[in-house]
Amino acid sequence: MSAYNILEARIEFKNKHLERITVLVEISKGDVRAYFATTEPRPGYMHIQPGSMVSNELLQKVAGYGSKTLDRDKIFPKWKSKLAGK
């Protein structure tokens, strides 16, 4: 698996357990997308296994096999300004 250029990640917990991970990924210059994974299995997409720990490897899996979200700008409201500073 090649390394994805993850710009930012949002990690959510519920009752001290990992519940959802959303990553902002620059696929290619100017092509920025957001992908997520939850603990709820979804056919065709990865889900977070019970007891999973946050790691770069897990973030990379979400970027590669997670579900695409159209709420990118709502979840990561200032992402454009961060990318412009590169």
N, C-alpha and C positions, 0 to 999 in steps of 0.2 A: 504494500500500500504506500503510495507516495504521500509526502507531507503536504497538508493543506495549509494555506496562509490564513491562519485564524487571527482576525483583528481584535475580537472581543468575545467574551463568553458571559452568559447569564446563567447562574446556577441557583436552582430553587430547592428548598428542603421543606418537608412536611413532617412534623413530629420527629425531628432530628434525623430523618432519612432522606436521601437523595430522591427527589421527585421529578425534576425536569432540568434538562440542559438545553440551552439555545446558543448556537455559535454563529458569529458573523464571519463570513469567509470571503476572501477576495479570490475568485476563481481565476480571473485574468485581469489585467489592468482595466479598471473601471467597471468590471462585472462583479458586483458585491451582492451576495445572497445570504439568507439566514436559514439555518436548518435546526431542527429540534428533535429530541427524543425524550420520552417519558417512561414511567414504569408500566404504563398500559400497553400491552402488545398491539401492534397494528400490522396487518398483513402486508408483506413486502418491504417493511422498514424495520430498522433496529429499535429495540427498546432497552431500557436500563434494567439490568438484572438486580434483584434484591441484594443488598449488601455491597453494591458497587461503590468504589471510592473514586473521587475525582482525580484524574490524571491526564497528562497530555495525550496518552494513548486513547483514553475514553473520549476526549474532545475531538481527536482525529477521526474516531469511528463515527461520532455524531455528524461531523462535517461530510464524511463519505457516504454514510448509509442512513442518515436521519431524514425526516420529512421536511420538505421545504415549507416555510411559512411566509405568508404575504404581509405579515405585520412587522417587517424588518424595521421600518422607520418609527413605529410605536415602541418596539422593544429596545432599540438602540437609537434614541432620538438624536444624538450628536455625532453619529458615525461619519457623516460627510465632512465635518470640520476636522476630525482626527485624520482622515485619509488625505485631506488637502495639505496637511502639514508635513507629509512625507517628502 
